[in-house]
Amino acid sequence: MAACVNCGAQLRPGAAFCAGCGSAAQARQSLCASCGQKLADPSRHCSYCGAAPAGAETAVAQGMPGGAFAPPASLGNPGIGIAGFVLSLLGVSLIGLILSWIGYREAKREGRPSGLSLAGIIIGAVGLAIGAIVVIAYIALIAAAVSSSSSSSYGY
């Protein structure tokens, strides 16, 4: 509910006048303490950043029912998933794959988006597969070169 600009009393929805002081009902425009956006209703969470209304922190700390709807204090650190993605993208596939996997598991456990971690897993796995193919091809070329040089040295 909105509060009266003049006396601070709660205004009923659609009321033309304040029941507390009789002045014309105009909702108090306050600013969010977290992001500075205008709040149409200071008793509700900020629609821009989700910050709790003033006084909700004490309600949560005291276990009062008003704090039941407070947003989570932290959504964790997505840094390990981002690091894994970047390393996978730069070609450090094994480390990138490991970090992306850890970041993906943490994101799923905490309910955060996990897109970059998943992309890091895919890019890291593809990079490892390509690296394995290149190593096998290189070993085959060396083996072929060794066998052709050894057969030519014996005069066959």
C-alpha positions as CSV (number, residue, x, y, z in Angstrom):
1,M,0.0,0.0,0.0
2,A,1.1,3.6,-0.6
3,A,1.7,6.1,2.1
4,C,0.3,9.7,2.4
5,V,2.7,12.4,1.5
6,N,1.5,14.6,4.3
7,C,1.2,12.4,7.3
8,G,2.7,9.0,6.2
9,A,-0.5,7.0,6.9
10,Q,-1.3,4.1,4.7
11,L,-3.6,4.9,1.8
12,R,-6.3,2.5,0.7
13,P,-6.1,1.6,-3.0
14,G,-8.1,4.1,-5.1
15,A,-8.6,6.5,-2.1
16,A,-9.0,10.2,-3.1
17,F,-8.2,11.5,0.4
18,C,-6.1,10.3,3.3
19,A,-8.1,8.8,6.1
20,G,-5.5,10.0,8.6
21,C,-5.2,13.8,7.8
22,G,-7.8,14.4,5.1
23,S,-5.4,15.8,2.5
24,A,-5.6,14.8,-1.1
25,A,-4.2,11.3,-1.6
26,Q,-0.8,11.4,-3.3
27,A,1.5,8.5,-2.9
28,R,4.9,9.2,-1.5
29,Q,7.6,8.7,-4.1
30,S,10.7,7.3,-2.4
31,L,14.0,6.1,-3.8
32,C,15.4,2.6,-3.6
33,A,18.3,2.6,-1.1
34,S,20.2,0.1,-3.3
35,C,19.9,1.5,-6.9
36,G,18.3,4.9,-6.5
37,Q,15.2,4.2,-8.8
38,K,11.8,5.7,-7.9
39,L,9.6,3.4,-5.8
40,A,5.8,3.8,-6.4
41,D,5.2,1.7,-3.2
42,P,8.0,1.9,-0.6
43,S,6.6,-1.2,1.2
44,R,7.4,-3.5,-1.7
45,H,10.7,-4.7,-3.2
46,C,12.3,-2.5,-5.9
47,S,11.0,-3.6,-9.3
48,Y,14.4,-2.6,-10.9
49,C,17.0,-4.3,-8.7
50,G,14.8,-6.4,-6.3
51,A,16.2,-4.8,-3.1
52,A,14.1,-5.3,0.0
53,P,12.0,-2.4,1.3
54,A,13.3,-0.4,4.2
55,G,13.0,-2.3,7.5
56,A,12.8,-5.8,5.8
57,E,16.4,-6.6,6.8
58,T,15.4,-6.4,10.4
59,A,12.3,-8.5,9.8
60,V,14.4,-11.2,8.2
61,A,17.0,-11.1,11.0
62,Q,14.3,-11.4,13.6
63,G,12.4,-14.1,11.8
64,M,9.3,-12.0,11.2
65,P,6.9,-13.0,8.5
66,G,7.4,-9.8,6.6
67,G,11.0,-10.9,5.7
68,A,9.8,-14.2,4.1
69,F,9.8,-12.6,0.7
70,A,13.2,-10.9,0.8
71,P,15.4,-11.8,-2.2
72,P,18.5,-14.0,-1.6
73,A,21.4,-12.1,-0.2
74,S,23.8,-13.4,-2.7
75,L,23.6,-15.4,-5.9
76,G,27.1,-16.7,-5.6
77,N,30.1,-16.0,-7.7
78,P,29.9,-17.0,-11.4
79,G,33.6,-16.3,-11.9
80,I,34.8,-19.9,-12.1
81,G,32.4,-20.7,-14.9
82,I,33.4,-17.6,-16.8
83,A,37.1,-18.4,-16.3
84,G,36.5,-21.9,-17.6
85,F,34.7,-20.6,-20.7
86,V,37.5,-18.1,-21.4
87,L,40.2,-20.7,-21.0
88,S,38.4,-23.2,-23.2
89,L,38.0,-20.5,-25.8
90,L,41.7,-19.6,-25.7
91,G,42.7,-23.2,-26.3
92,V,43.6,-24.3,-22.7
93,S,41.0,-27.0,-23.1
94,L,41.7,-29.3,-20.2
95,I,41.8,-26.6,-17.5
96,G,38.9,-24.8,-19.2
97,L,36.8,-28.0,-19.2
98,I,37.5,-28.7,-15.5
99,L,36.7,-25.1,-14.4
100,S,33.6,-25.0,-16.6
101,W,32.4,-28.2,-15.1
102,I,32.8,-26.9,-11.6
103,G,31.1,-23.6,-12.5
104,Y,28.2,-25.5,-14.1
105,R,27.7,-27.6,-11.0
106,E,27.8,-24.6,-8.7
107,A,25.4,-22.6,-11.0
108,K,22.8,-25.5,-11.1
109,R,23.1,-26.0,-7.3
110,E,22.5,-22.2,-6.6
111,G,19.9,-21.7,-9.3
112,R,22.0,-19.3,-11.4
113,P,22.2,-19.2,-15.2
114,S,24.8,-21.7,-16.4
115,G,25.1,-20.9,-20.2
116,L,28.7,-19.8,-20.2
117,S,29.8,-22.8,-18.1
118,L,27.9,-25.1,-20.5
119,A,29.6,-23.4,-23.5
120,G,32.9,-23.8,-21.8
121,I,32.3,-27.5,-21.3
122,I,31.4,-28.0,-25.0
123,I,34.3,-25.9,-26.3
124,G,36.7,-27.6,-24.0
125,A,35.5,-31.1,-25.0
126,V,35.7,-30.3,-28.7
127,G,39.2,-28.8,-28.2
128,L,40.4,-31.9,-26.4
129,A,39.0,-34.1,-29.1
130,I,40.7,-32.1,-31.8
131,G,43.9,-32.1,-29.8
132,A,43.8,-35.8,-29.5
133,I,43.2,-36.3,-33.2
134,V,46.2,-33.9,-34.0
135,V,48.5,-35.9,-31.7
136,I,47.5,-39.2,-33.2
137,A,48.0,-37.9,-36.7
138,Y,51.4,-36.5,-35.7
139,I,52.5,-39.8,-34.2
140,A,51.3,-41.6,-37.4
141,L,53.3,-39.2,-39.6
142,I,56.4,-39.7,-37.4
143,A,56.0,-43.5,-37.5
144,A,55.6,-43.4,-41.3
145,A,58.7,-41.2,-41.7
146,V,60.7,-43.5,-39.5
147,S,59.6,-46.6,-41.3
148,S,60.3,-45.1,-44.7
149,S,63.7,-43.8,-43.7
150,S,64.7,-47.1,-42.1
151,S,63.6,-49.1,-45.2
152,S,65.6,-46.8,-47.5
153,S,68.7,-47.0,-45.5
154,Y,68.9,-50.8,-45.9
155,G,68.5,-50.5,-49.7
156,Y,65.1,-52.1,-50.0
